[in-house]
Each structure stands twice: as structure tokens, then as C-alpha cells.
Amino acid sequence: MRTGEVWHGRTATPYEGVSATIDDVTTRNVILSYDRVVDVNGVQTIGEVMTQKKFNRMFEQIVYEQGELF
């Protein structure tokens, strides 16, 4: 995970359907901003600091492969 990457909320999590941009990464935490307001346990937020362990449980990186045109 790197600053600037966009990850997507995993199915069946509070972050399902949310795109999260990594603003910063420390040795333990990931600082995120979301593409919309997220309701997590009754708290509405557009960003969050979470542990890397929780981040890996809640989000996945979708890699798009570019196909050949011809």
C-alpha cells in the first residue's frame, strides 16, 4: 500500500461500495479519505485513521489490466 492508491471496501463490511484513497501510511496506521460519507457504527465520516491490520480486512485493491486493442 502506498500514498495515493485507491482501494475499495470489501463486500459485507461497513465500507462496501466505498473507494478509499490512501493519504499517508505509517508503520502501524493508514490515513484514508473516502469518496463519500461513510456511516461506521453510527458515526459519519469522510476519512479515518485505522490500523494496517484493520485496513487489510476492510479494503481490497482492485488491479485493472489493460488489454490489447488489436
FIZA-131802 format. One record per atom (N, C-alpha, C, CB): residue number from 1; residue in one letter; atom name; x, y, z. Coordinates in Angstrom, 3 decimals. Each point is the difference from the previous one (the first is absolute). Glycine has a CB too. Layout:
NUM, A, CA, X, Y, Z
...
END
This chain:
1, M, N, 0.834, -1.179, 0.000
1, M, CA, -0.834, 1.179, 0.000
1, M, C, 0.878, 1.242, 0.000
1, M, CB, -1.826, -1.244, 1.206
2, R, N, 1.397, 2.195, -2.007
2, R, CA, 0.779, 1.226, -0.160
2, R, C, -0.915, 1.218, -0.027
2, R, CB, 1.760, -1.279, -1.256
3, T, N, -1.199, 2.401, 1.612
3, T, CA, -0.733, 1.260, -0.048
3, T, C, -0.524, 0.238, -1.413
3, T, CB, 1.423, 0.937, 1.867
4, G, N, -2.692, -0.534, -1.951
4, G, CA, -0.614, 0.299, -1.286
4, G, C, -0.773, -1.159, -0.620
4, G, CB, 1.820, 1.599, -0.324
5, E, N, -1.603, -2.814, 0.812
5, E, CA, -0.725, -1.143, -0.546
5, E, C, -1.471, 0.056, 0.413
5, E, CB, 2.111, -1.380, 0.057
6, V, N, -2.958, 0.827, -0.911
6, V, CA, -1.426, -0.087, 0.296
6, V, C, -0.349, -1.469, 0.222
6, V, CB, -0.515, 2.089, -1.377
7, W, N, -0.107, -2.364, 2.514
7, W, CA, -0.431, -1.346, 0.363
7, W, C, -1.509, 0.010, 0.161
7, W, CB, 2.209, -0.501, 1.146
8, H, N, -2.827, -0.666, -1.254
8, H, CA, -1.453, -0.107, 0.041
8, H, C, -0.450, -0.838, 1.186
8, H, CB, -0.078, 0.237, -2.485
9, G, N, -1.020, 0.186, 3.108
9, G, CA, -0.533, -0.710, 1.163
9, G, C, -0.454, -1.401, -0.356
9, G, CB, -0.701, 2.174, 0.963
10, R, N, 1.063, -3.112, -0.125
10, R, CA, -0.384, -1.395, -0.226
10, R, C, -1.497, -0.195, 0.239
10, R, CB, 2.308, -0.742, 0.677
11, T, N, -2.855, -0.259, -1.356
11, T, CA, -1.394, -0.378, 0.170
11, T, C, -0.256, -0.419, 1.443
11, T, CB, -0.121, -0.716, -2.411
12, A, N, -1.046, 1.057, 2.913
12, A, CA, -0.457, -0.350, 1.354
12, A, C, 0.790, 0.710, 1.100
12, A, CB, -0.693, -2.208, -0.898
13, T, N, 1.267, 3.366, 0.592
13, T, CA, 0.638, 0.847, 1.007
13, T, C, -0.720, 1.345, -0.008
13, T, CB, 2.264, -1.172, -0.271
14, P, N, -2.072, 2.010, 1.285
14, P, CA, -0.620, 1.335, -0.016
14, P, C, 0.511, 0.867, -1.154
14, P, CB, -0.249, -0.157, 2.480
15, Y, N, 1.341, -0.260, -3.116
15, Y, CA, 0.629, 0.783, -1.063
15, Y, C, -0.346, -0.515, -1.391
15, Y, CB, 1.844, 0.514, 1.571
16, E, N, -2.778, -1.453, -1.667
16, E, CA, -0.401, -0.567, -1.288
16, E, C, -0.478, 1.116, -0.935
16, E, CB, -0.638, -2.181, 1.128
17, G, N, 1.182, 2.216, -2.342
17, G, CA, -0.377, 1.006, -0.979
17, G, C, 0.730, 1.322, 0.137
17, G, CB, -2.174, -1.079, -0.048
18, V, N, 3.075, 1.190, 0.999
18, V, CA, 0.746, 1.236, 0.246
18, V, C, 1.384, -0.105, -0.627
18, V, CB, -1.271, 0.392, 2.148
19, S, N, 1.718, 0.694, -2.761
19, S, CA, 1.373, 0.084, -0.483
19, S, C, 0.791, 0.841, 0.993
19, S, CB, -0.723, -0.231, -2.439
20, A, N, 1.853, -0.307, 2.886
20, A, CA, 0.844, 0.689, 0.981
20, A, C, 1.339, 0.336, -0.640
20, A, CB, -1.135, -1.207, 1.917
21, T, N, 1.536, 2.444, -1.773
21, T, CA, 1.313, 0.429, -0.477
21, T, C, 0.936, 0.051, 1.189
21, T, CB, -1.008, 1.335, -1.908
22, I, N, 2.178, -1.933, 1.764
22, I, CA, 0.992, 0.010, 1.070
22, I, C, 0.703, 1.354, -0.001
22, I, CB, 0.324, -2.519, -0.168
23, D, N, -0.479, 3.248, 1.267
23, D, CA, 0.646, 1.306, 0.134
23, D, C, 1.397, -0.113, 0.588
23, D, CB, -2.242, 1.028, 0.277
24, D, N, 2.442, -2.022, 0.598
24, D, CA, 1.319, -0.202, 0.607
24, D, C, 0.036, -1.387, 0.627
24, D, CB, 0.276, 2.489, 0.440
25, V, N, 0.918, -3.035, -0.312
25, V, CA, 0.206, -1.300, 0.621
25, V, C, 1.111, 0.145, 1.025
25, V, CB, -0.764, -1.241, -2.085
26, T, N, 0.505, 0.770, 3.312
26, T, CA, 1.032, -0.036, 1.029
26, T, C, 0.318, -1.461, 0.283
26, T, CB, -0.773, 2.211, 1.022
27, T, N, 1.630, -2.473, -0.059
27, T, CA, 0.367, -1.381, 0.298
27, T, C, -1.179, -0.818, 0.503
27, T, CB, 2.288, 0.788, 0.519
28, R, N, -3.277, -0.141, 0.091
28, R, CA, -1.160, -0.730, 0.534
28, R, C, -1.327, 0.383, -0.620
28, R, CB, 1.242, -0.172, 2.081
29, N, N, -1.363, 1.387, -2.582
29, N, CA, -1.300, 0.519, -0.427
29, N, C, -0.027, 0.407, -1.458
29, N, CB, -0.358, 0.764, 2.305
30, V, N, -0.876, -0.655, -2.798
30, V, CA, -0.266, 0.507, -1.339
30, V, C, -0.970, 1.166, 0.165
30, V, CB, 0.384, -2.292, -1.119
31, I, N, -0.075, 3.422, 0.493
31, I, CA, -0.863, 1.173, 0.050
31, I, C, -0.746, 0.054, -1.330
31, I, CB, 1.571, 1.274, 1.594
32, L, N, -2.916, -1.278, -1.510
32, L, CA, -0.840, -0.133, -1.182
32, L, C, -0.951, 1.165, -0.165
32, L, CB, 0.173, -2.444, 0.226
33, S, N, -0.561, 2.699, -1.466
33, S, CA, -1.139, 0.865, -0.291
33, S, C, -0.918, -0.787, -0.926
33, S, CB, 1.367, 2.164, 0.277
34, Y, N, -2.676, -1.964, -0.117
34, Y, CA, -0.990, -0.770, -0.741
34, Y, C, -0.645, 0.843, -1.094
34, Y, CB, -0.421, -1.383, 2.040
35, D, N, -0.142, 0.703, -3.037
35, D, CA, -0.649, 0.696, -1.107
35, D, C, -1.403, 0.476, 0.354
35, D, CB, 1.344, -1.377, -1.563
36, R, N, -1.847, 0.981, 2.721
36, R, CA, -1.314, 0.423, 0.470
36, R, C, -0.057, -0.142, 1.517
36, R, CB, -1.072, -0.687, -2.193
37, V, N, 0.004, 1.145, 2.788
37, V, CA, -0.173, -0.116, 1.447
37, V, C, -0.295, -1.461, 0.338
37, V, CB, -0.854, 2.401, 0.174
38, V, N, 1.547, -2.915, 0.832
38, V, CA, -0.148, -1.383, 0.430
38, V, C, -0.550, -0.009, 1.422
38, V, CB, 1.909, -0.757, -1.503
39, D, N, -2.894, -0.100, 1.742
39, D, CA, -0.573, -0.156, 1.340
39, D, C, 0.596, -1.248, 0.628
39, D, CB, -2.161, 1.160, -0.677
40, V, N, 3.038, -0.970, 1.658
40, V, CA, 0.662, -1.108, 0.678
40, V, C, -0.418, 0.033, 1.465
40, V, CB, 1.979, 0.052, -1.614
41, N, N, -2.754, -1.042, 2.013
41, N, CA, -0.481, -0.096, 1.384
41, N, C, -0.685, 1.284, 0.469
41, N, CB, 1.844, -1.612, 0.461
42, G, N, -2.659, 2.197, -1.345
42, G, CA, -0.755, 1.198, 0.361
42, G, C, 0.762, 1.301, -0.121
42, G, CB, -1.245, -1.432, 1.495
43, V, N, 2.488, 1.374, -1.914
43, V, CA, 0.814, 1.207, -0.182
43, V, C, 0.206, 0.217, -1.494
43, V, CB, 1.173, -0.334, 2.241
44, Q, N, -1.528, 1.522, -2.718
44, Q, CA, 0.196, 0.311, -1.409
44, Q, C, 1.349, 0.665, -0.185
44, Q, CB, -2.480, 0.239, -0.346
45, T, N, 3.230, -0.726, -0.659
45, T, CA, 1.350, 0.507, -0.204
45, T, C, 0.348, 0.012, -1.485
45, T, CB, 0.669, -0.859, 2.266
46, I, N, 0.253, 1.736, -2.649
46, I, CA, 0.507, 0.015, -1.371
46, I, C, 1.478, -0.385, -0.036
46, I, CB, -1.680, 1.772, -0.596
47, G, N, 2.192, -2.208, 1.736
47, G, CA, 1.379, -0.440, 0.088
47, G, C, 0.251, -0.634, 1.348
47, G, CB, 0.710, 1.799, -1.583
48, E, N, 0.431, -2.453, 1.693
48, E, CA, 0.238, -0.756, 1.234
48, E, C, 1.475, -0.394, 0.087
48, E, CB, -2.382, -0.871, -0.028
49, V, N, 2.817, 0.661, 1.255
49, V, CA, 1.297, -0.620, 0.261
49, V, C, -0.308, -1.382, 0.554
49, V, CB, 1.199, 2.243, 0.451
50, M, N, -0.672, -3.275, -1.101
50, M, CA, -0.226, -1.351, 0.511
50, M, C, 1.285, -0.792, -0.073
50, M, CB, -2.402, 0.079, -0.713
51, T, N, 2.452, -1.131, 1.514
51, T, CA, 1.199, -0.840, -0.006
51, T, C, 0.126, -0.693, -1.349
51, T, CB, -0.169, -0.352, 2.498
52, Q, N, 1.385, 0.006, -2.852
52, Q, CA, 0.227, -0.702, -1.259
52, Q, C, -0.718, -1.345, -0.011
52, Q, CB, 2.217, 1.146, -0.226
53, K, N, -2.286, -1.803, 1.383
53, K, CA, -0.674, -1.294, 0.098
53, K, C, -1.490, 0.149, -0.323
53, K, CB, 1.678, -0.751, 1.736
54, K, N, -2.333, 1.752, -1.134
54, K, CA, -1.414, 0.231, -0.275
54, K, C, -0.196, 0.410, -1.457
54, K, CB, -0.369, 0.669, 2.399
55, F, N, 1.245, 0.178, -2.901
55, F, CA, -0.095, 0.453, -1.386
55, F, C, 0.010, -1.191, -0.955
55, F, CB, 1.144, 2.155, 0.621
56, N, N, -0.248, -3.094, -0.409
56, N, CA, 0.084, -1.175, -0.870
56, N, C, -1.230, -0.898, 0.106
56, N, CB, 2.472, 0.097, 0.229
57, R, N, -3.155, -0.080, 0.914
57, R, CA, -1.243, -0.768, 0.154
57, R, C, -1.172, 0.694, -0.694
57, R, CB, 0.851, -0.898, 2.183
58, M, N, -0.857, 2.225, -2.202
58, M, CA, -1.138, 0.763, -0.492
58, M, C, 0.082, 0.411, -1.466
58, M, CB, -0.240, 0.796, 2.289
59, F, N, 1.451, -0.751, -2.837
59, F, CA, 0.179, 0.502, -1.364
59, F, C, 0.825, -0.971, -0.845
59, F, CB, -0.152, 2.348, 0.869
60, E, N, -0.071, -2.257, -2.178
60, E, CA, 0.797, -0.775, -0.949
60, E, C, 0.368, 0.913, -1.158
60, E, CB, -1.142, -2.181, 0.656
61, Q, N, 2.286, 1.905, -1.228
61, Q, CA, 0.441, 0.791, -1.141
61, Q, C, -0.417, -0.737, -1.258
61, Q, CB, 1.962, 0.985, 1.287
62, I, N, -2.638, -0.280, -2.151
62, I, CA, -0.423, -0.594, -1.260
62, I, C, 0.976, 0.465, -1.065
62, I, CB, -2.455, -0.075, 0.703
63, V, N, 3.080, -0.891, -1.341
63, V, CA, 0.988, 0.295, -1.027
63, V, C, -0.655, -0.231, -1.352
63, V, CB, 1.942, -0.646, 1.520
64, Y, N, -1.940, 1.675, -2.322
64, Y, CA, -0.557, -0.112, -1.346
64, Y, C, 1.139, -0.287, -0.968
64, Y, CB, -1.909, 1.585, 0.558
65, E, N, 1.700, -2.599, -1.388
65, E, CA, 1.006, -0.318, -1.004
65, E, C, -0.444, 0.583, -1.322
65, E, CB, 0.670, -2.113, 1.206
66, Q, N, 0.268, 2.734, -1.884
66, Q, CA, -0.312, 0.602, -1.282
66, Q, C, 0.164, -1.054, -1.088
66, Q, CB, 0.739, 2.287, 0.815
67, G, N, -1.777, -2.477, -1.576
67, G, CA, 0.064, -0.963, -1.104
67, G, C, 0.526, 0.641, -1.260
67, G, CB, -1.893, -1.245, 0.995
68, E, N, 2.202, 0.396, -1.957
68, E, CA, 0.491, 0.497, -1.278
68, E, C, -1.158, 0.479, -0.847
68, E, CB, 1.951, -1.560, 0.106
69, L, N, -1.741, 2.613, -0.861
69, L, CA, -1.052, 0.537, -0.860
69, L, C, -0.109, -0.773, -1.306
69, L, CB, 0.367, 2.242, 1.016
70, F, N, 0.727, -2.798, -1.468
70, F, CA, -0.004, -0.700, -1.298
70, F, C, 0.409, -1.429, 0.165
70, F, CB, 0.516, 2.113, -1.160
END
